[in-house]
Amino acid sequence: MNRLFKFLGAAFLLLVAAGLIYGVTGYLDALSDADGLALRADALMTEGRGGKDLGEDRLEKLLMVQDPAFHQHAGLDFATPGAGITTVTQSLAKRVAFRKFKPGIGKIRQTGYAIGLERKLTKDQIMALWLDTLEMGRGPDGWMKGFFVASEAVYQRPPAELTGREFLSLVAVLIAPGAYDLRHEDARLEERIARIERLVSGDCTPQGNGDVWLEGCRRE
């Protein structure tokens, strides 16, 4: 029995060590990729496709839904109500650090990569890259990628020129792009927008860190 416990203990330590190495590899890969990503981000901001180009107060509203502590954390956030288990930086890492992301062990490398991005890039650069790589659902010409791309495709205007509700409709689909229809009437999307409207107006708060669906903002 003692041999079995020793074997299981050694196997567990090996798994932990392998996980740490995988995470460190992601971190080092992010440092290696950072210069190229910074150039790409700077080009996007020059083109008017950064967070500050969303319109007055709109970046703050977006972050209230997606990553409330974005400007304070270093890539991870396990405490802020409504933040969930994936920050904006981790979300970006998922799309730029993998050919095909697989949940589970992939989360370890994703997290290491996110920490590396935070180490080398500015928050503005991270935001510009995130906005440009977002999955936005189906549009008039097929699947859409990029917040600014979706705004132009669906509403024929950049985000800064959208109505408040139009802007929040784009925010609303981010949680499940394939589940909502931006082009036609969609009761589920309307309900999601309504919850977000209550959140950004200060009429409700999420029920803990994991409340990404904003159950705390459900209309009673």
ChimeraX attribute file (.defattr): number of C-alpha atoms within 10 A of each C-alpha:
attribute: neighborCount
match mode: 1-to-1
recipient: residues
	/A:1	6
	/A:2	7
	/A:3	8
	/A:4	9
	/A:5	10
	/A:6	11
	/A:7	12
	/A:8	12
	/A:9	12
	/A:10	12
	/A:11	12
	/A:12	12
	/A:13	12
	/A:14	12
	/A:15	12
	/A:16	12
	/A:17	12
	/A:18	12
	/A:19	17
	/A:20	15
	/A:21	15
	/A:22	20
	/A:23	23
	/A:24	19
	/A:25	18
	/A:26	25
	/A:27	24
	/A:28	16
	/A:29	17
	/A:30	26
	/A:31	18
	/A:32	14
	/A:33	17
	/A:34	18
	/A:35	13
	/A:36	9
	/A:37	19
	/A:38	20
	/A:39	11
	/A:40	15
	/A:41	24
	/A:42	17
	/A:43	15
	/A:44	17
	/A:45	18
	/A:46	10
	/A:47	10
	/A:48	15
	/A:49	24
	/A:50	25
	/A:51	21
	/A:52	17
	/A:53	17
	/A:54	22
	/A:55	15
	/A:56	10
	/A:57	10
	/A:58	18
	/A:59	15
	/A:60	18
	/A:61	20
	/A:62	20
	/A:63	18
	/A:64	18
	/A:65	24
	/A:66	21
	/A:67	24
	/A:68	20
	/A:69	20
	/A:70	20
	/A:71	11
	/A:72	10
	/A:73	14
	/A:74	17
	/A:75	24
	/A:76	21
	/A:77	19
	/A:78	14
	/A:79	13
	/A:80	16
	/A:81	22
	/A:82	25
	/A:83	26
	/A:84	18
	/A:85	16
	/A:86	20
	/A:87	24
	/A:88	22
	/A:89	27
	/A:90	24
	/A:91	18
	/A:92	23
	/A:93	28
	/A:94	23
	/A:95	17
	/A:96	18
	/A:97	18
	/A:98	12
	/A:99	8
	/A:100	10
	/A:101	16
	/A:102	10
	/A:103	10
	/A:104	8
	/A:105	12
	/A:106	17
	/A:107	19
	/A:108	20
	/A:109	27
	/A:110	30
	/A:111	25
	/A:112	25
	/A:113	31
	/A:114	28
	/A:115	25
	/A:116	26
	/A:117	31
	/A:118	22
	/A:119	15
	/A:120	18
	/A:121	18
	/A:122	12
	/A:123	17
	/A:124	17
	/A:125	23
	/A:126	23
	/A:127	22
	/A:128	25
	/A:129	27
	/A:130	24
	/A:131	22
	/A:132	18
	/A:133	17
	/A:134	20
	/A:135	21
	/A:136	27
	/A:137	21
	/A:138	20
	/A:139	17
	/A:140	11
	/A:141	8
	/A:142	9
	/A:143	13
	/A:144	21
	/A:145	17
	/A:146	18
	/A:147	26
	/A:148	23
	/A:149	21
	/A:150	25
	/A:151	23
	/A:152	13
	/A:153	18
	/A:154	18
	/A:155	16
	/A:156	12
	/A:157	14
	/A:158	21
	/A:159	24
	/A:160	17
	/A:161	14
	/A:162	17
	/A:163	11
	/A:164	12
	/A:165	14
	/A:166	17
	/A:167	23
	/A:168	22
	/A:169	21
	/A:170	22
	/A:171	21
	/A:172	26
	/A:173	20
	/A:174	18
	/A:175	16
	/A:176	11
	/A:177	19
	/A:178	13
	/A:179	14
	/A:180	23
	/A:181	17
	/A:182	23
	/A:183	12
	/A:184	8
	/A:185	10
	/A:186	12
	/A:187	11
	/A:188	12
	/A:189	19
	/A:190	16
	/A:191	14
	/A:192	22
	/A:193	21
	/A:194	18
	/A:195	22
	/A:196	27
	/A:197	18
	/A:198	17
	/A:199	20
	/A:200	17
	/A:201	9
	/A:202	10
	/A:203	12
	/A:204	18
	/A:205	16
	/A:206	20
	/A:207	15
	/A:208	17
	/A:209	15
	/A:210	18
	/A:211	17
	/A:212	19
	/A:213	18
	/A:214	21
	/A:215	17
	/A:216	20
	/A:217	21
	/A:218	16
	/A:219	10
	/A:220	4
